Amino acid sequence: MPQWNLVSMNSLLAAFVERKSELGARDFFAVMPSRNIISWTTMIRCGTDCRALFDRIPARNLVSWNAALTEFARLGDSNLVCGLFDRMPERDLVSWTTLLAALAEESASDLLKIFARMPLHDLVSSTVAISRLPTDEVLRILESMPIHDAAPWNAILGSYLRDGDRLSAYRLFDRMPLRNLISWNTLLTASIEEGSSPLERIFHSMPKRNSVSWNALLAAYAQRGQMSQAANVLDLMPERSVVSWTVMILACCACVDSATWMLQSMPAHSLVTWTTMLAVYAQLGHPDRAKILFDKMPYRDLVCWNTLIAAYGHGGEVDLVPRVFDLMPMRDLIAWSACIAANSCCGRLWDSFSLFWAMVLQGIAPNEVVLQCILSCCSHAGDLDAGIHCFRSMIVDHALDLSKEHYSCIVDLLGRAGQLGPARDLLEHMPFVPDVEWTSLTIHHYSSHTWRAGKWSLILPPGQIVLDAAFA
């Protein structure tokens, strides 16, 4: 840079801190010709002698006080945190929440006494306060304290719903002394899976609604395929957001013309709605429509490119996949996976392998999905050596966890190659209960194993038809 100023120097100092380079940050801070409150606060966040640095700050503000408080809490010295908190000339929600987090291991009564002293609560502070305590104890203490907002109650309500305990959530909602729009929306969203009646009852009982409330009702009807009700809700909504239109497009995903009409009816489009429509075209096997829409998009991100590749793969236009892949401004693991999967579905083993090794050479580590595509392609192509090599590479080179699907691919590959003895040994020693894999062996005409398939089918979950397939 031709000339350094305080802004650029603070940016470089922050870069040292972000990269955990304490020595570099300390050395650069020492040679800075001038410093301001941002410089001092950045150094405090570095974690190096933060107490001494804080005492040296010529003029402190709330941000520097909170930064020091956070660092002291990270060091685990609750006495130091409390001492600094008492010295603060002013406090905000960050200060109180940091104090709560630092005292999370202390007694429940002390923790909630501090919580009750807070002039304002939010979901973060409420979650911190109840995270270490039994819910019944939290409720008992909360009901005895003068808390003037609904945030702590909402935190417990959300905790019940995350645990799947809807009955306790409903009971808590009925006894809550304070409710706000977040309380109602939390309960409304959780009731989507319970059918239309509870959802409608809650929705119509709400004293006030916002876009979240309307979108929850819309999503519930859309998920159940109740398109007339969903369309009625869309018409009644006082304000339609991108989420509303996206929900309706997804609801029409079974009919490409309806989804296209819904997209064209939108007053404005966003990247989310464009990408959603691309995904609908990909799912329904319309790569030509996906390409037309892709070309009309005013801007694109990596998800759009990956969705177009998936559309060509699902639509059987595998020859066009490399063209899109080469035009991509950047590529991630999903892009490589989509290309490999497209070639794998068409049995193009060596094209899949070429892409796989090119991906590895570029430093992108494969995941379980990529390697399953390769194994499946080897199985359909009947290339035993390539499949075994890939299987070993998963363990030795990439340290991936083998799933039942990976074992199934190898069993099928061994069966196709006539290696039924090794396939049987793998089935009997793999860390999963075999089910359809025995069917794979019998399909490959190894009749002496049909009794084993019958034996395994007797201990499988009901509804599986392995026994019938084994004796077919």
C-alpha positions in Angstrom: 0.0 0.0 0.0 1.4 3.5 -0.8 0.2 4.9 2.5 -1.0 3.3 5.7 -3.7 4.8 7.8 -5.3 3.8 11.1 -8.1 1.9 9.4 -5.8 -0.2 7.3 -3.5 -0.9 10.3 -6.5 -2.0 12.4 -7.6 -4.3 9.6 -4.2 -6.0 9.5 -4.2 -6.2 13.3 -7.6 -7.9 13.2 -6.3 -10.3 10.5 -3.5 -11.4 12.9 -6.1 -11.9 15.7 -8.4 -13.9 13.4 -5.6 -16.2 12.4 -4.7 -16.8 16.1 -1.3 -15.3 15.5 -0.7 -13.8 18.9 3.0 -13.1 18.4 2.3 -11.3 15.1 -0.5 -9.3 16.6 1.6 -8.3 19.6 4.6 -7.3 17.4 2.5 -5.3 15.0 0.6 -3.6 17.8 3.9 -2.5 19.4 5.1 -0.7 16.2 1.8 1.0 15.3 2.5 4.7 15.3 -1.0 5.5 16.5 -3.8 3.6 18.1 -7.5 4.2 18.8 -10.2 2.3 20.8 -10.6 -0.2 18.0 -6.9 -1.1 18.1 -7.0 -1.7 21.9 -10.2 -3.7 21.8 -8.9 -5.9 19.0 -5.8 -6.7 21.0 -8.0 -7.6 24.0 -9.8 -10.1 21.9 -6.4 -11.6 21.0 -6.3 -13.0 24.6 -2.7 -12.0 25.3 -2.4 -10.2 28.7 -5.9 -8.9 28.3 -6.1 -7.6 31.9 -2.9 -5.6 31.5 -4.0 -4.3 28.1 -7.4 -3.3 29.4 -5.9 -1.3 32.3 -3.7 0.6 29.8 -6.6 1.7 27.5 -6.6 5.5 27.7 -10.4 5.8 27.0 -12.8 2.9 27.2 -16.3 2.4 25.7 -18.9 -0.2 26.1 -17.4 -2.4 23.4 -14.0 -2.5 25.1 -15.6 -3.3 28.4 -17.6 -6.2 26.8 -14.5 -7.5 25.0 -12.6 -7.6 28.2 -15.5 -9.3 30.0 -15.7 -11.9 27.2 -12.0 -12.7 27.5 -12.1 -13.0 31.3 -15.1 -15.4 30.9 -13.2 -17.4 28.4 -10.3 -17.8 30.9 -12.8 -19.3 33.4 -12.2 -16.8 36.2 -15.7 -16.1 37.5 -14.4 -13.8 40.3 -12.5 -11.6 37.8 -15.6 -11.5 35.6 -17.9 -10.4 38.5 -15.3 -7.8 39.6 -15.1 -6.3 36.1 -18.9 -6.4 35.7 -19.4 -4.4 38.9 -16.9 -1.8 37.7 -18.7 -1.2 34.4 -20.2 2.3 34.1 -22.9 1.0 31.7 -24.1 -2.4 30.6 -26.1 -3.8 27.8 -27.6 -7.2 26.9 -24.2 -8.5 25.8 -22.7 -7.7 29.2 -25.5 -9.5 31.1 -25.4 -12.5 28.8 -21.6 -12.8 29.1 -22.0 -12.7 32.9 -24.6 -15.4 32.8 -22.4 -17.6 30.6 -19.5 -17.2 32.9 -21.6 -18.2 35.9 -23.4 -21.1 34.2 -21.6 -23.6 36.4 -22.6 -21.8 39.6 -25.7 -22.5 41.8 -29.1 -22.3 40.2 -30.4 -19.7 42.6 -27.4 -17.4 42.1 -27.6 -17.7 38.3 -31.3 -17.0 38.1 -31.0 -14.1 40.6 -28.7 -12.4 38.2 -31.1 -13.3 35.4 -34.0 -11.7 37.3 -31.9 -8.5 37.8 -31.5 -8.0 34.0 -33.5 -5.0 32.7 -34.1 -6.9 29.4 -34.0 -10.5 28.3 -33.7 -12.1 24.9 -33.7 -15.7 23.7 -29.9 -16.0 24.0 -29.7 -14.9 27.6 -32.8 -17.0 28.5 -31.3 -20.1 26.9 -28.0 -19.6 28.7 -29.9 -19.2 32.0 -31.9 -22.5 31.6 -29.3 -24.6 29.8 -27.7 -26.0 33.0 -30.8 -26.4 35.1 -33.7 -28.9 35.3 -36.7 -27.5 33.6 -39.0 -28.0 36.6 -36.6 -26.0 38.8 -36.3 -23.3 36.2 -40.1 -23.0 36.1 -40.4 -22.9 39.9 -37.8 -20.1 40.2 -39.1 -18.1 37.2 -42.6 -18.1 38.7 -41.3 -16.6 41.9 -39.3 -13.8 40.2 -40.5 -10.5 38.8 -39.6 -11.2 35.1 -41.3 -8.7 32.8 -40.9 -10.3 29.4 -41.7 -13.6 27.7 -38.1 -14.5 26.5 -37.3 -17.0 29.3 -40.7 -18.7 28.9 -40.1 -18.9 25.1 -36.8 -20.5 25.7 -38.3 -23.3 27.8 -41.2 -23.6 25.3 -38.7 -24.1 22.5 -36.7 -26.6 24.6 -39.8 -28.8 25.1 -40.6 -28.7 21.4 -37.0 -29.6 20.3 -37.3 -32.6 22.6 -40.5 -33.6 20.9 -42.5 -33.1 24.1 -45.5 -31.3 22.7 -47.8 -32.1 25.6 -45.5 -30.3 28.1 -45.2 -27.5 25.6 -48.9 -27.0 25.4 -49.3 -27.1 29.2 -46.5 -24.6 29.6 -48.1 -22.3 27.0 -51.4 -22.3 29.0 -49.6 -21.3 32.2 -47.3 -18.7 30.7 -48.0 -15.4 32.5 -46.6 -13.5 29.4 -46.9 -14.4 25.8 -45.7 -12.5 22.7 -45.8 -13.1 19.0 -42.7 -15.4 19.3 -44.6 -17.6 21.7 -47.5 -18.0 19.4 -45.4 -18.6 16.3 -43.3 -21.2 18.1 -46.4 -23.1 19.1 -47.9 -22.6 15.6 -44.8 -23.9 13.8 -44.6 -26.9 16.0 -48.2 -27.9 15.3 -47.7 -28.2 11.6 -47.1 -31.9 11.8 -50.3 -32.5 13.9 -52.8 -31.9 11.2 -54.9 -28.9 10.0 -57.3 -28.7 13.0 -54.8 -27.8 15.8 -53.0 -25.5 13.5 -56.1 -23.6 12.4 -57.3 -23.4 16.0 -54.0 -21.9 17.2 -53.8 -19.5 14.1 -57.3 -18.2 14.7 -56.7 -17.8 18.4 -53.6 -15.5 17.9 -54.2 -11.9 19.0 -51.7 -10.7 16.4 -50.0 -12.3 13.3 -47.0 -11.6 11.2 -45.6 -13.1 8.0 -44.1 -16.0 10.0 -47.6 -16.9 11.2 -49.1 -16.8 7.7 -46.2 -18.7 6.2 -46.6 -21.5 8.8 -50.2 -22.0 7.9 -49.4 -21.8 4.2 -46.6 -24.4 4.6 -48.9 -26.8 6.5 -51.5 -26.8 3.8 -48.8 -27.1 1.1 -47.2 -30.1 2.8 -50.5 -31.9 2.9 -51.3 -31.2 -0.7 -54.3 -29.1 0.2 -53.7 -26.7 -2.7 -57.1 -25.0 -2.6 -56.7 -24.1 1.1 -53.1 -23.0 0.4 -54.2 -20.8 -2.5 -56.9 -19.2 -0.2 -54.3 -18.4 2.5 -52.0 -16.9 -0.2 -54.9 -14.6 -1.3 -55.7 -13.6 2.2 -52.1 -12.8 3.3 -51.7 -9.1 4.0 -48.2 -9.3 2.7 -46.5 -12.0 0.7 -42.8 -12.6 1.1 -40.3 -14.6 -0.9 -40.9 -17.4 1.6 -44.6 -17.4 0.7 -44.1 -17.7 -3.0 -41.3 -20.3 -2.6 -43.6 -22.5 -0.4 -46.2 -22.4 -3.2 -43.7 -23.3 -5.9 -42.6 -26.3 -3.9 -46.2 -27.2 -3.3 -46.7 -27.4 -7.1 -43.6 -29.4 -7.7 -45.6 -32.4 -8.8 -46.9 -30.4 -11.8 -44.3 -28.5 -13.7 -46.9 -26.2 -15.5 -48.4 -25.2 -12.2 -45.1 -24.4 -10.7 -44.1 -22.4 -13.7 -47.4 -20.4 -13.6 -46.7 -19.7 -9.9 -43.2 -18.4 -10.7 -44.6 -16.2 -13.5 -47.3 -14.8 -11.1 -44.7 -13.5 -8.6 -44.4 -9.7 -8.6 -40.7 -10.0 -7.9 -38.1 -12.7 -7.9 -35.1 -13.5 -5.8 -32.2 -16.0 -6.1 -34.1 -18.3 -3.7 -37.2 -18.5 -5.9 -35.1 -18.9 -9.1 -33.1 -21.7 -7.5 -36.2 -23.4 -6.2 -37.8 -23.5 -9.7 -34.5 -24.9 -11.1 -34.7 -27.6 -8.5 -38.3 -28.4 -9.5 -37.3 -28.7 -13.2 -34.4 -30.9 -12.2 -36.6 -33.2 -10.0 -39.2 -33.6 -12.7 -36.7 -34.3 -15.5 -37.0 -31.1 -17.6 -33.3 -30.0 -18.3 -34.4 -27.9 -21.3 -36.7 -25.8 -19.2 -34.0 -25.6 -16.5 -31.5 -24.2 -19.0 -34.0 -21.6 -20.3 -34.6 -20.4 -16.8 -30.9 -20.5 -15.9 -30.1 -18.2 -18.9 -32.8 -15.7 -17.8 -31.5 -15.4 -14.3 -30.0 -12.0 -13.7 -27.4 -13.4 -11.3 -26.4 -16.8 -10.2 -24.5 -18.5 -7.3 -22.9 -21.9 -6.9 -26.2 -23.5 -5.9 -27.7 -22.5 -9.2 -24.9 -24.0 -11.2 -25.0 -27.3 -9.2 -28.8 -27.5 -9.7 -28.4 -27.1 -13.4 -25.9 -30.0 -13.4 -28.3 -32.1 -11.5 -31.1 -31.2 -14.0 -28.9 -32.5 -16.9 -28.0 -35.6 -14.9 -31.6 -36.5 -14.0 -32.8 -35.7 -17.5 -30.2 -38.0 -19.2 -28.3 -35.2 -20.9 -25.0 -36.4 -19.5 -23.1 -35.1 -22.5 -24.0 -31.5 -21.5 -22.8 -31.9 -17.9 -19.0 -31.3 -18.7 -19.9 -28.1 -20.7 -21.7 -26.6 -17.7 -19.0 -27.9 -15.3 -16.2 -26.2 -17.4 -18.2 -22.9 -17.4 -18.6 -22.7 -13.6 -16.7 -19.8 -12.1 -15.9 -21.9 -9.1 -16.6 -25.5 -8.0 -17.2 -27.1 -4.6 -17.7 -30.7 -3.5 -21.3 -30.7 -4.5 -20.5 -29.7 -8.1 -17.9 -32.5 -8.4 -20.4 -34.9 -6.8 -23.2 -34.0 -9.2 -20.9 -34.6 -12.2 -19.7 -37.9 -10.9 -23.2 -39.0 -10.0 -24.5 -38.1 -13.5 -21.8 -40.2 -15.2 -22.2 -43.0 -12.7 -26.0 -43.2 -13.4 -25.2 -43.8 -17.1 -22.5 -46.4 -16.3 -19.6 -44.2 -17.5 -17.1 -45.8 -15.2 -13.9 -44.2 -16.5 -15.5 -40.8 -16.8 -16.5 -41.0 -13.2 -13.1 -42.1 -12.1 -11.4 -39.4 -14.1 -13.5 -36.8 -12.4 -12.9 -38.4 -9.0 -9.1 -38.3 -9.4 -9.2 -34.8 -10.8 -11.2 -33.7 -7.7 -8.7 -35.3 -5.4 -5.7 -33.8 -7.2 -7.3 -30.3 -6.7 -7.3 -30.9 -3.0 -11.0 -31.5 -2.5 -11.6 -34.4 -0.1 -14.4 -36.8 -1.2 -17.2 -37.6 1.1 -19.3 -40.8 1.5 -21.8 -39.8 -1.2 -19.1 -39.4 -3.9 -17.5 -42.8 -3.1 -20.9 -44.5 -3.0 -21.5 -43.2 -6.6 -18.2 -44.6 -7.7 -18.9 -48.0 -6.0 -22.3 -48.1 -7.6 -20.9 -47.3 -11.0 -18.3 -50.1 -10.6 -21.0 -52.5 -9.6 -23.1 -51.8 -12.7 -20.1 -51.9 -14.9 -18.9 -55.2 -13.3 -15.4 -53.9 -12.7 -14.4 -55.8 -9.6 -10.8 -54.5 -9.4 -11.8 -50.9 -9.6 -14.5 -51.4 -7.0 -12.2 -53.1 -4.5 -9.6 -50.4 -5.0 -12.2 -47.7 -4.3 -13.5 -49.6 -1.2 -10.0 -49.8 0.2 -9.2 -46.2 -0.6 -12.2 -45.1 1.4 -10.6 -46.6 4.5 -6.9 -46.0 3.9 -6.7 -42.8 1.9 -9.8 -40.9 3.0 -10.6 -42.3 6.5 -14.3 -42.3 5.7 -16.9 -44.1 7.8 -18.3 -47.0 5.8 -22.1 -47.2 5.7 -24.4 -50.1 4.9 -24.9 -48.7 1.4 -21.1 -49.0 0.8 -21.2 -52.7 1.9 -24.2 -53.3 -0.3 -22.4 -52.0 -3.3 -19.5 -54.3 -2.7 -21.7 -57.3 -2.1 -23.5 -56.7 -5.3 -20.2 -56.2 -7.1 -18.8 -59.4 -5.8 -22.1 -61.2 -6.8 -22.0 -59.9 -10.3 -18.4 -61.0 -10.6 -19.2 -64.5 -9.4 -17.2 -64.1 -6.2 -20.0 -65.4 -4.0 -17.8 -66.9 -1.3 -16.1 -63.6 -0.5 -19.5 -61.9 -0.7 -20.9 -64.3 1.9 -17.9 -63.7 4.2 -18.4 -59.9 3.9 -22.1 -60.2 4.7 -21.4 -62.3 7.8 -18.7 -60.1 9.2 -19.9 -56.6 8.3 -21.1 -54.4 11.2 -24.7 -54.3 9.9 -27.6 -56.8 9.8 -27.9 -57.9 6.2 -31.3 -57.7 4.5 -31.5 -56.9 0.8 -27.9 -57.9 0.4 -28.9 -61.6 0.7 -31.4 -61.0 -2.1 -28.6 -59.7 -4.2 -26.7 -62.9 -3.8 -29.7 -65.0 -4.7 -30.4 -62.9 -7.8 -26.9 -63.9 -8.8 -27.9 -67.6 -8.8 -26.1 -68.8 -5.7 -28.9 -71.2 -4.7 -27.0 -72.8 -1.9 -27.3 -69.5 0.0 -31.1 -69.3 -0.2 -31.5 -71.0 3.2 -29.3 -68.4 4.8 -31.3 -65.7 3.2 -34.4 -67.3 4.7 -32.7 -67.5 8.1 -31.8 -63.8 8.0 -35.3 -62.8 6.9 -36.8 -64.3 10.0 -35.0 -61.7 12.2 -35.6 -58.7 9.9 -38.2 -56.0 10.6 -41.8 -56.8 9.4 -42.7 -55.6 5.9 -39.5 -56.6 4.2 -39.9 -59.1 1.3 -36.4 -60.6 1.4 -37.7 -64.2 1.9 -40.0 -64.0 -1.1 -37.1 -62.6 -3.2 -34.7 -65.3 -2.0 -37.0 -68.1 -3.0 -38.2 -66.5 -6.3 
